[in-house]
């Protein structure tokens, strides 16, 4: 503080204005922080409700698990059907080949 007395008056005024700006910006920042607090935001209440009450999330998870289980069963069923169709097509191809050979023998 003793060194501030030795400064010219203009430097003291500039120093005071600089300190006032620093504290003013800090105070205004605190005010704007209070006005934008989560308590005043309508969406934060919804987010907080979801965080506090996970029943909706648990229900959605259970529904998704049931849907996944059903889709897996459907896929397995479709794979069995496709395999059965493939076997039938193979059998039909073999029967057609046998018929072609028999027809070729009868023409001789």
N, C-alpha and C positions, 0 to 999 in steps of 0.2 A: 504494500500500500504506500510505502514511503516513496516508491519510484513513480507512482501516478501523480504525485504532487509536482514532480519535476517536468512533466509533460506540458506542452503548450495547450492552451484552451481548446483549439480546434481538434487536436488529437483526443482530448478527453471527451469532447462531444461525439466524435466519430466512434470512439470506444463504447460510449453509452448507447448510441443508436444501434451499433452492432449487437450489443448484449440485448437490447430491447427486441430486435428482430429475431434473434435466436430464441428468446423466451416466448415471444409472440407466436412464432411458428410451432414451437413445442406445445403451447397451450391450445392453439387452434387444432393441432393434430390430435390432442387428447379429446377435444370437443367432438371432432368428426368421428373419432373412434367410438365415443359413447353413443352418438346418434346412429351409427351403423352397427350397433351391437346385435348379436343374434336374437336377443329377446324381442327386438322390434321388427324382425323380419318374419313375414308370414310363412315363408317356405321352411324356415328353421324349425318351426313347430311341427310340421309334418315329418321332417327328417328326424327330429327328436322322438316323435311318437313311434316311428319305425324302429329306431335304435332301442328304445325302452321296451316296446311291446313286439316281440318277434313272432307272434302267432301267425300273422299274415305271411311272413317269410317261411315259417315252418309248413304252412298249408301249401304254399306254392312249391316248396321243395318236394313235399309228398306227392303232389299232383304231377310234377315233372318226373319223379321216379316211377310212378305208375304208368305214365305215358311211355317212358323209355322201356319199361318192362314189356308193355303191350307191343311196342314197335319191334323189339327183339323177337318176341313170339311170332309176330306177323312175318318177319323176315325169314325165320326158320321154317315156318309153314310154306312160304313161297319157294324157299330152296328145295323143300321136299317135293312140292308139286312140279317144279322145273326138272328135278332129277327124274321123277316118274315119267314126265313127258319125254325127256331125253331117252329113257329106256324104251318107251313105247315106239318112238320114232326109229330107234335102232332095230327093234324087233320087226317093225314094218319093212325097213330096208332089207333085212335078211330074208323076210318072206318074199319080197319082190324079186330079190336075187334068185331065190330058189325057183320061183315061177318062171323067171326068164330062162333059167337053165332047162327046166322041164319043157318049156315051149320050144327051145332050140333043139332038144332031143326029139321031140315029136315031129319036127319038120324034116328030119333026116330020113 
